[in-house]
Amino acid sequence: MDARLAQYTSLGQKDKAPAYLSLLQEVLTRDDQSTVAADVHTLVDHVVNSDAVGPVVGRQVLSELAKALGGGVIKASATRKQIVEDTLAIVQPRLVSYEEQVNVLRFQLADLLEEEEEWSDAARVLMGISLESSQRSVSDEEKLRVYIRIVRLLLEDEDSVQAETYYNRAALLAHSATDKETQLAFKLCQARIMDYSRRFLEAAQRYHELSWVADIDEEERRHMLSAAVTCAVLAPAGPNRSRVLASLCRDERTAELPTHNILSKMFLDRILRPAEVHEFEGTLKTHQLAKISISSNDRLASTADADEDDSSSREPSASKRTGPSTVLDRAVLEHNLLASSKIYNNITFRGLGALLDLTPGAAETMARKMIEQGRLKGYIDQVDRLIWFETGSEDEEAQNKAGGLGDVEQETEDPGAPFTKRWDMQIRQTAAEVESIVQHLSNKNLLATVSA
């Protein structure tokens, strides 16, 4: 090999390219492929790093190598992978001169790594592809396909943080997609990113929409429908989730899913039992079982009842939990609280705590948050330590539960941001009422005058 390479060096520039290409073809097609990786390494190192060869011939050799590897000349995937990795390592210092050939080889290496289920490694290989090059123009649609593939590979290894970075890049180019397959791939990435970001309500809606697309394989559509049900169950309890649950329950296909039981019980506002929750927990992915932390303020509020309750009347078996521990735990507790509002007119903090397996203070904290966010209708009586539930009208129930039957007007759900203004308004109203009382007492001459 070395002797032939030295011989080719003395050839004229016009004859060098055919000679090296002929040698490359000979190496790749020989019967004994035990040394093919080493010989290709020697040949590539020579044409890339030898000043006597030049980049023009080097690009022709690398292009032919990439074409041959893509055509399956080398059957063994391990040998093909070694050749691609060696070639990329050799060319890396001279990347500017061989950018197009390097990109082709990176795509091939990513395919090989993906076949071996090395998801993160395949994603990193694709990240190294130069899409913003001054030497060649890359269309927005091609960039979008690369970004979508990177997101998909990263999510396979549940690296949602880095995946969201590339999803944001893809979102800027989504408008340029004309191919339906690319559009569907982007929408699936969108649903999965929402899922990993714990925006379960939006993820459920996206998954359900995709489950109706006829162009997607039947098994994949069933998987998306199952993902929609899972995300709907994990979504925050409230009117918006009720509408999504209603939409899923009306879908006849959900009756065949193993999660249909918990879906129907949530839709019918029935309290979930630990055995049912445990069974559903077995179907969840790792990110859907993530631990959640309780803020110091909530922890303090959840334990504040210790000094206020009569310790002699407290049951020894009372729960000491001060809040939900996982995403699923929080979803179930909020659902059971919402379901209890359909059963009771009011309930004590201690009674709600016993129902939810929480301390009375933690139960009050959860109810307070849901009322503040407009997801639970009611109010809290701190003096009597009661939570009063308000029942909506039949029309409002129809709007929330059945996805909107008839022309029913509904107030926009308050997202919880303007509570400072509401607090200021209450202070002004209280001050005005005090002023009114003082004025009334003054008119009746019931106020004592203070002498100077």
Secondary structure, 3 states (H helix, E strand, C coil): CHHHHHHHHCCCHHHHHHHHHHHHHHHHHCCCCCCHHHHHHHHHHHHHHCCCCCHHHHHHHHHHHHHHHHCCCCCCHHHHHHHHHHHHHHHHHHHHHHHHHHHHHHHHHHHHHHHCCCHHHHHHHHHCCCCCCCCCCCCHHHHHHHHHHHHHHHHHCCCHHHHHHHHHHHHHHHHHCCCHHHHHHHHHHHHHHHHHCCCHHHHHHHHHHHCCCCCCCHHHHHHHHHHHHHHHHHCCCCHHHHHHHHHHHHCHHHHHCCCHHHHHHHHCCCCCCHHHHHHHHCCCCHHHHCECCCCHHHHHHHHHHHCCCCHHHCCCCCCCCCCCCEHHHHHHHHHHHHHHHHHCCEEEHHHHHHHHCCCHHHHHHHHHHHHHCCCCCEEEECCCCEEEECCCCHHHHHHHHCCCCCCCCCCCCCCCCCHHHHHHHHHHHHHHHHHHHHHHHHHCCCCCCCCC
